[in-house]
Each structure stands twice: as C-alpha cells, then as structure tokens.
C-alpha cells in the first residue's frame, strides 16, 4: 500500500494519478496502443511490451491540466518509434491541444538531439495519442493546422501535427478495451467526469470489471472516493467484498479516514461561508445605520 500512498497523496489530482498508474504497467500501455493507435501503426507493432522513456515532456505551465508518458515501441521490422501519450483530464475540451502536443514533441526531439550529440543525423518519430474523458464530446479537429489563422488552400504548406484522439465518452462501455486491466481503469476514468447520477448507475459495471482485474481495486477505489460524490460507505464495502475480501478491513479503514477528512474540509468550507455571510450582513447593517444617521444629520443641517 505504500506505493499507492505515494501515488495518491490526499487523493489529489485523481484523474492524472489513475491514468499514470494504469500506464506504469507496460503491458497495459501496449494494449492501449494496439487497440487505439491507427491501424496502419498498430498492425506493425512488435508483440513485446513498450519501454517507458523517463522524463516529462509537458511544459510546467500545462502540467496542472495534462499528464504525459513517453514510450519506445518496437516494430515488427526491427525499427522503433516513440509514442507520446497525453491525457486530457479537464472537464471540457481544449482546442489548443494541438499546440500543446507540438511543444511536447519539440521537448522529446531536443532530448533526442542531446543524446545524439552535435553530429545528430535524424529526429525521432513521435506518434501523439490523446486520451480524453470529459463529459462532452470532443468537438475539434485533431491537428495543429486547424489553429492557424489561414485559408484552407494554404494548409498544405504549413507546419502540421496530427494526433490520435481516444474520446472515452464516445466508446460503448464493453468496447473500452479487450484487456481487463485497461478496461477497468478506463471505465472508472470515463465516469469520473460524469454526473453523480450517471456515476452511480455505472458502479455495478465498474465492480464487474474489477473482478477481472482485482489488482486495480485499490487505485480505482481511491479514484472513486475522490470523484464520485454520492459514493456511500456501504457501496464501497460491497465492491471490496466482491472483488477482494482480503483487503476489506484495510480499504474500509482508508475510506473512513478519507470520509472524515472530506467532512472536515466541507465543514470548514461551510464555516467560512457562514462567517463571510455574517460579516457581509453585519457590514450591510452597519452601512445602513451609518447612512441613515448621516442622512438625518444632513437633513437637520439643511433645516
């Protein structure tokens, strides 16, 4: 559990953390690439799991909104290419993703050039993949050139970057993945930005998916605790009991701690709101009283 506590401190940034947890398992990342990269690329991937390339390639200014992973994947002809994966975990689409991807590719390329030295001979092949799970469909073209202020006839002569978009909201739940571990994680992410009512209707599906991937129970339950506001103790208890009863006592203890912390935070927020409201009411009353007194004084002076 220690590694999970490091990955989910105070259950902050839950979308980013669950996605990173999923892709920290190389075999899971490999299934994502085979299922969601364009067929022309996916059919040329060698069977071995991809290799994680260390480093972050999202500028600091974007790190709050995007997480990224870079993988080196082997092709069946012995060559290799880099797959740069971004996850968009805001609750709304962002038309600037093409620009963000370009900046990430530049960062990847600069690292490659540093490794090759001053006599570098080539740039790396980087394939961008965006996993999006906002609560509305993605409405934008998946390229950079659509952001450029230029007539369409000029587009062929402009710099362009295309990316593959995986919009989880547009994929039927059973078709999210054929790999149990990936399907359970993507199913949780898909509903993490939906309405509370939709979330609770999906609970049984998530529990069924976790039964086939019990090793994901703890990270997914952390995620549900952070993103499903209507999640109740008895629901958590039921999921854990069905998926992995051996972890029931520890997980329920964690849930109780998080519920207590959440209650404290909500109580503090309500207290602050009440304090501000009372302060404003007092200020208004004082203002009215002062205005009335000044008005009366002014009337007396005029009279």
Rosetta blueprint (number, residue, H / E / L):
1 X L
2 X H
3 X H
4 X H
5 X H
6 X H
7 X H
8 X L
9 X H
10 X H
11 X H
12 X L
13 X L
14 X H
15 X H
16 X H
17 X H
18 X H
19 X H
20 X H
21 X H
22 X H
23 X H
24 X L
25 X L
26 X H
27 X H
28 X H
29 X H
30 X H
31 X H
32 X H
33 X H
34 X H
35 X H
36 X H
37 X L
38 X L
39 X H
40 X H
41 X H
42 X H
43 X L
44 X L
45 X E
46 X L
47 X L
48 X L
49 X L
50 X L
51 X E
52 X E
53 X E
54 X L
55 X L
56 X L
57 X L
58 X L
59 X L
60 X H
61 X H
62 X H
63 X L
64 X L
65 X L
66 X E
67 X E
68 X E
69 X E
70 X E
71 X E
72 X E
73 X E
74 X E
75 X E
76 X L
77 X L
78 X L
79 X L
80 X E
81 X E
82 X E
83 X E
84 X E
85 X E
86 X E
87 X E
88 X E
89 X L
90 X L
91 X L
92 X L
93 X L
94 X L
95 X L
96 X L
97 X H
98 X H
99 X H
100 X H
101 X H
102 X H
103 X H
104 X H
105 X H
106 X H
107 X H
108 X H
109 X H
110 X H
111 X H
112 X H
113 X H
114 X H
115 X H
116 X H
117 X L
118 X L
119 X L
120 X L
121 X L
122 X L
123 X L
124 X L
125 X L
126 X E
127 X E
128 X E
129 X E
130 X E
131 X E
132 X E
133 X L
134 X L
135 X L
136 X L
137 X L
138 X L
139 X L
140 X L
141 X L
142 X L
143 X E
144 X L
145 X H
146 X H
147 X H
148 X L
149 X L
150 X L
151 X L
152 X H
153 X H
154 X H
155 X H
156 X H
157 X H
158 X L
159 X L
160 X L
161 X L
162 X E
163 X L
164 X E
165 X E
166 X E
167 X E
168 X H
169 X H
170 X H
171 X L
172 X L
173 X H
174 X H
175 X H
176 X L
177 X L
178 X L
179 X L
180 X H
181 X H
182 X H
183 X H
184 X H
185 X H
186 X H
187 X H
188 X H
189 X H
190 X H
191 X H
192 X H
193 X L
194 X L
195 X L
196 X H
197 X H
198 X H
199 X H
200 X H
201 X H
202 X L
203 X H
204 X H
205 X H
206 X H
207 X H
208 X H
209 X H
210 X H
211 X H
212 X L
213 X L
214 X H
215 X H
216 X H
217 X H
218 X H
219 X H
220 X H
221 X H
222 X H
223 X H
224 X H
225 X H
226 X H
227 X H
228 X L
229 X L
230 X L
231 X L
232 X L
233 X H
234 X H
235 X H
236 X H
237 X H
238 X H
239 X H
240 X H
241 X H
242 X H
243 X H
244 X H
245 X H
246 X H
247 X H
248 X H
249 X H
250 X H
251 X H
252 X H
253 X H
254 X H
255 X H
256 X H
257 X H
258 X H
259 X H
260 X H
261 X H
262 X H
263 X H
264 X H
265 X H
266 X H
267 X H
268 X H
269 X H
270 X H
271 X H
272 X H
273 X H
274 X H
275 X H
276 X H
277 X H
278 X H
279 X H
280 X H
281 X H
282 X H
283 X H
284 X H
285 X H
286 X H
287 X H
288 X H
289 X H
290 X H
291 X H
292 X H
293 X H
294 X H
295 X H
296 X H
297 X H
298 X H
299 X H
300 X H
301 X H
302 X H
303 X L
